[in-house]
């Protein structure tokens, strides 16, 4: 059976890598993940590549804007039952690390 995903291919090749090659791979993965947060997905095929809560299509910028307009976390969790409190924590952390991006998205969506 052929390898179905890039992860399948990496897992298959991993035993053949030297310790130095494994360390190099780990460094590359760490650089790719810099600024990434658990529970936040950024995928060009989902919501136009805007940061979203994992498992949903809920954009982080939308939650941030709702919060700016006075929505409490309890209100957001009630309005969006697919969200968990942990999702909001992840959204706020992402927004803090990517404040310029989030503000640009808010402005762009409000201007549309």
C-alpha atoms as a printed R data frame, in Angstrom:
    type eleno elety resid chain resno       x      y      z
1   ATOM     1    CA   UNK     A     1   0.000  0.000  0.000
2   ATOM     2    CA   UNK     A     2   1.482  3.397 -0.938
3   ATOM     3    CA   UNK     A     3   2.141  6.052  1.678
4   ATOM     4    CA   UNK     A     4  -0.991  8.189  1.830
5   ATOM     5    CA   UNK     A     5   0.243 11.353  3.482
6   ATOM     6    CA   UNK     A     6   3.482 13.273  3.892
7   ATOM     7    CA   UNK     A     7   3.452 12.184  7.545
8   ATOM     8    CA   UNK     A     8   3.296  8.525  6.460
9   ATOM     9    CA   UNK     A     9   6.397  9.061  4.302
10  ATOM    10    CA   UNK     A    10   8.273 10.834  7.110
11  ATOM    11    CA   UNK     A    11   7.414  8.130  9.633
12  ATOM    12    CA   UNK     A    12   8.582  5.456  7.191
13  ATOM    13    CA   UNK     A    13  11.905  7.273  6.568
14  ATOM    14    CA   UNK     A    14  12.600  8.183 10.206
15  ATOM    15    CA   UNK     A    15  14.417  4.946 11.180
16  ATOM    16    CA   UNK     A    16  16.825  5.438  8.267
17  ATOM    17    CA   UNK     A    17  17.912  8.920  9.400
18  ATOM    18    CA   UNK     A    18  21.087  9.456 11.376
19  ATOM    19    CA   UNK     A    19  20.853 11.211 14.752
20  ATOM    20    CA   UNK     A    20  22.188 14.393 13.104
21  ATOM    21    CA   UNK     A    21  19.576 14.230 10.351
22  ATOM    22    CA   UNK     A    22  16.838 13.693 12.947
23  ATOM    23    CA   UNK     A    23  18.083 16.732 14.887
24  ATOM    24    CA   UNK     A    24  18.092 18.772 11.672
25  ATOM    25    CA   UNK     A    25  14.531 17.658 10.919
26  ATOM    26    CA   UNK     A    26  13.456 18.561 14.437
27  ATOM    27    CA   UNK     A    27  14.969 22.041 14.084
28  ATOM    28    CA   UNK     A    28  13.120 22.565 10.798
29  ATOM    29    CA   UNK     A    29   9.830 21.486 12.364
30  ATOM    30    CA   UNK     A    30  10.415 23.798 15.339
31  ATOM    31    CA   UNK     A    31  11.065 26.745 12.984
32  ATOM    32    CA   UNK     A    32   7.872 25.934 11.064
33  ATOM    33    CA   UNK     A    33   5.894 25.907 14.304
34  ATOM    34    CA   UNK     A    34   7.293 29.155 15.672
35  ATOM    35    CA   UNK     A    35   4.302 31.280 16.545
36  ATOM    36    CA   UNK     A    36   1.889 28.395 16.056
37  ATOM    37    CA   UNK     A    37  -0.513 27.604 18.833
38  ATOM    38    CA   UNK     A    38  -2.367 24.416 19.635
39  ATOM    39    CA   UNK     A    39  -5.980 24.595 18.663
40  ATOM    40    CA   UNK     A    40  -5.447 27.209 15.944
41  ATOM    41    CA   UNK     A    41  -5.310 26.186 12.304
42  ATOM    42    CA   UNK     A    42  -4.043 28.288  9.428
43  ATOM    43    CA   UNK     A    43  -4.805 26.508  6.171
44  ATOM    44    CA   UNK     A    44  -5.045 28.126  2.753
45  ATOM    45    CA   UNK     A    45  -7.999 25.849  1.953
46  ATOM    46    CA   UNK     A    46 -10.006 26.903  5.028
47  ATOM    47    CA   UNK     A    47 -11.431 30.414  5.457
48  ATOM    48    CA   UNK     A    48  -9.044 31.788  2.876
49  ATOM    49    CA   UNK     A    49  -6.047 30.999  5.058
50  ATOM    50    CA   UNK     A    50  -7.243 33.055  8.027
51  ATOM    51    CA   UNK     A    51  -6.458 31.675 11.483
52  ATOM    52    CA   UNK     A    52  -9.395 29.588 12.716
53  ATOM    53    CA   UNK     A    53 -10.261 27.532 15.750
54  ATOM    54    CA   UNK     A    54  -9.313 23.909 15.023
55  ATOM    55    CA   UNK     A    55 -12.272 21.640 14.167
56  ATOM    56    CA   UNK     A    56 -14.329 24.672 13.170
57  ATOM    57    CA   UNK     A    57 -14.352 27.408 10.601
58  ATOM    58    CA   UNK     A    58 -14.544 30.055 13.318
59  ATOM    59    CA   UNK     A    59 -12.031 32.803 12.483
60  ATOM    60    CA   UNK     A    60  -9.967 34.163 15.343
61  ATOM    61    CA   UNK     A    61 -10.485 37.738 14.142
62  ATOM    62    CA   UNK     A    62 -14.262 37.341 14.499
63  ATOM    63    CA   UNK     A    63 -13.958 36.261 18.125
64  ATOM    64    CA   UNK     A    64 -11.539 39.093 18.854
65  ATOM    65    CA   UNK     A    65 -13.901 41.620 17.279
66  ATOM    66    CA   UNK     A    66 -16.855 40.264 19.255
67  ATOM    67    CA   UNK     A    67 -14.791 40.634 22.416
68  ATOM    68    CA   UNK     A    68 -13.847 44.210 21.446
69  ATOM    69    CA   UNK     A    69 -17.547 44.957 21.056
70  ATOM    70    CA   UNK     A    70 -18.218 43.735 24.587
71  ATOM    71    CA   UNK     A    71 -19.118 40.072 24.223
72  ATOM    72    CA   UNK     A    72 -18.053 38.071 27.254
73  ATOM    73    CA   UNK     A    73 -16.477 34.645 27.006
74  ATOM    74    CA   UNK     A    74 -19.677 33.158 28.421
75  ATOM    75    CA   UNK     A    75 -21.698 34.877 25.702
76  ATOM    76    CA   UNK     A    76 -19.341 33.613 22.993
77  ATOM    77    CA   UNK     A    77 -19.486 30.051 24.316
78  ATOM    78    CA   UNK     A    78 -23.270 30.213 24.413
79  ATOM    79    CA   UNK     A    79 -23.539 31.744 20.936
80  ATOM    80    CA   UNK     A    80 -21.104 29.238 19.426
81  ATOM    81    CA   UNK     A    81 -21.727 25.876 21.153
82  ATOM    82    CA   UNK     A    82 -18.999 24.163 19.115
83  ATOM    83    CA   UNK     A    83 -16.421 26.263 20.985
84  ATOM    84    CA   UNK     A    84 -14.815 25.321 24.276
85  ATOM    85    CA   UNK     A    85 -13.266 27.632 26.841
86  ATOM    86    CA   UNK     A    86  -9.865 26.287 25.783
87  ATOM    87    CA   UNK     A    87 -10.575 27.480 22.225
88  ATOM    88    CA   UNK     A    88 -11.036 31.030 23.470
89  ATOM    89    CA   UNK     A    89  -7.791 30.880 25.444
90  ATOM    90    CA   UNK     A    90  -6.014 29.752 22.269
91  ATOM    91    CA   UNK     A    91  -7.710 32.486 20.227
92  ATOM    92    CA   UNK     A    92  -6.675 35.233 22.653
93  ATOM    93    CA   UNK     A    93  -3.089 33.937 22.719
94  ATOM    94    CA   UNK     A    94  -2.951 33.826 18.919
95  ATOM    95    CA   UNK     A    95  -4.416 37.313 18.679
96  ATOM    96    CA   UNK     A    96  -1.827 38.651 21.101
97  ATOM    97    CA   UNK     A    97   1.052 37.118 19.120
98  ATOM    98    CA   UNK     A    98  -0.403 38.243 15.783
99  ATOM    99    CA   UNK     A    99  -2.049 41.536 16.736
100 ATOM   100    CA   UNK     A   100  -1.269 43.336 13.459
101 ATOM   101    CA   UNK     A   101  -2.647 40.468 11.370
102 ATOM   102    CA   UNK     A   102  -5.850 40.308 13.424
103 ATOM   103    CA   UNK     A   103  -6.422 44.077 13.264
104 ATOM   104    CA   UNK     A   104  -5.874 44.049  9.492
105 ATOM   105    CA   UNK     A   105  -8.418 41.251  9.099
106 ATOM   106    CA   UNK     A   106 -10.960 43.039 11.277
107 ATOM   107    CA   UNK     A   107 -10.521 46.226  9.253
108 ATOM   108    CA   UNK     A   108 -10.718 44.387  5.937
109 ATOM   109    CA   UNK     A   109 -13.905 42.533  6.894
110 ATOM   110    CA   UNK     A   110 -15.577 45.624  8.272
111 ATOM   111    CA   UNK     A   111 -14.714 47.599  5.127
112 ATOM   112    CA   UNK     A   112 -16.215 44.894  2.887
